[in-house]
Each structure stands twice: as structure tokens, then as C-alpha cells.
Amino acid sequence: MNRQELLEAIDKKYKAMGQDPDVHLSGLLHAEPITYWDFIQVDALLGLQIQRTQLPDEMVFIMYHQINELLFKMILWEIDQISYSEDIEVKKFEMHLMRISRYFDMLSNSFDIMAEGMEVDQYMKFRDTLTPASGFQSAQYRKIEIASTELINLIDYRYRKTIDRSKPYEFAYKNMYWQVAGVDHKTGKKNKLMINFEAKYKKELIQWMKEYNTINLWTTFKQLPKEDQKNVKLINAMRHYDHTVNINWVMHHYDAAAKYLDHGKVNAKATGGSDWHKYMHPKYQKRIFFPELWSDEEIDNWGITNLDGYKKK
């Protein structure tokens, strides 16, 4: 596009917006050119790491989890490219799913930073200052789960077959599989982890459930034309995402936690006080976003077989 064409395009753009193109062009005369540090907001980003102790490895822990949250935001951004696309084509659906899977592949592989990048003794000291905070309290991760599948697939496995689906969304919220991590099973009362989490996010998450009830990834897939639902590349992309999130990512997290929480302790609890073994391991809750894309044998062995043991169709 030459200069004249650019000027004509600018003129057309701003007139369509009801704006005077000459005013915007005049503004360019006074505007400073953008810099990398301003565009990325580097100073603000690097000012967000605030330690609670003087232990050096706490900084690793903080930055690692902040990077996770940024990746979660990228994943939610990609999910919306699927959920809010009308009459989405198979190629676009697959493309965004594979982007999401690559983000989760990065998250899974990054657990070496946690497993090998901190001294156990330092971690066991600064973790006490985090109580009752927990990675459980990542609302963005809960949003990813809710935006990925129908709510029934996130219900506590013990109640999944008998739950009344006609109940309000709050009923589904109370029966999410992760609620098991927020209750003292001796008293039946919610622990401080859950109390704090719900005060901050409960209303927001229930609203999120309503929003994605009919546009989550699984429902969107089932609304595709029947022929598109048979597309092998799309099915493999769905299975890859499901396996990456609900087995690979979880088990890498589980193994990293085991190194620290089981170090020199018996039945060590997470900072939030939960029995993290049964909460995290996929074989207990069988978190599966797209259950109809897996065989009965694969579901029976969910989280038990080799991490890379699933086969493409």
C-alpha cells in the first residue's frame, strides 16, 4: 500500500467512526514513538514480585506462579476465539486447541523449575508464611476448566451419576470436584482456604458457569455438523488437549509437590490444609473434558497409564 492509499484508508477509517481524520494525523506529529518497555509494561511487570521472607528461592516460587497466571490468561484468550466464533470451521477450532495445548505443554515442562529449581529446606520454611494461600485459589484455572467442558464433568466423581442437573448453578458449584480440597472432613466445615476463595471469587465463578454453559469447548464441539465431529485431526486435537491438561499437567504438578511436601514428612498437607494426594491425582476424580472421545478402557485407566500412553485416533 503506497502513501496515497494509506492516507485514503486512514481517512475512510476515521470518517466511519465519526472522527476527523486530520485531528488524528495532527496528533501523530506530537506523539512519542512506542518503546518495547512501554508496550510490554516492563517496569510494572518487574515490580510485582514481593517476598514475605529473605529466602532467595521464594522469588523463584513467586515468579513461576506469576508466569503460570499469564499463561492461563493466554489460554482463556484462545478459548474465547473458539467459544465466541459463530459457525466455527474445523481448521480454526483445531488451530486454537493446539495453541492451548502448547501453552499447557509449556506449563507441564516448566515444573522442572519447581522440582529442581528450589532448595527443599528453603521451600519448607517460606511455605509456612503462605498459609492458608494455595495454588488451588487460581480462579483463572477454574475458569479454564469451566470453559472447557460441561459442568457435569467437573462434579465430584462420587456424585456425578446421581446429581440433579436441574438444580441452580450454585448447587453445581458446591459439588465441584475441587470442593474436596476446601473442607475439613472431620468437622464438615470449610477451611480458611475455601472461605477466602469464595469471598473473592464465588459470585464471579457462578456467573462464569452461566456464561459458558452453552459455549464451552465440549458443547461447541457437539454443536458442529456431524461430519465435522468425525474429523480425525480435530478429534486428536481435542484428545491431546484433554490428556495434556488433565493428566500431563496435573501429574507433573503432583510429582513436583511430592518432592517437597513428602520430604521428611508423613502425609504432609498442602499450604491450604488439603489432602492434596487425592485432590490432585487424576485417577481419583477422573477429570475428563471430552469423555465421549475416550474408550471405556482409557477412562478406567485415566491417570494410571504412562503419561504419554494415549494413542491418536
Order of alpha helices (4+ residues) and beta strands (2+ residues): alpha-alpha-alpha-alpha-alpha-alpha-alpha-alpha-alpha-alpha-beta-beta-alpha-alpha-alpha-alpha-alpha-alpha-alpha-alpha
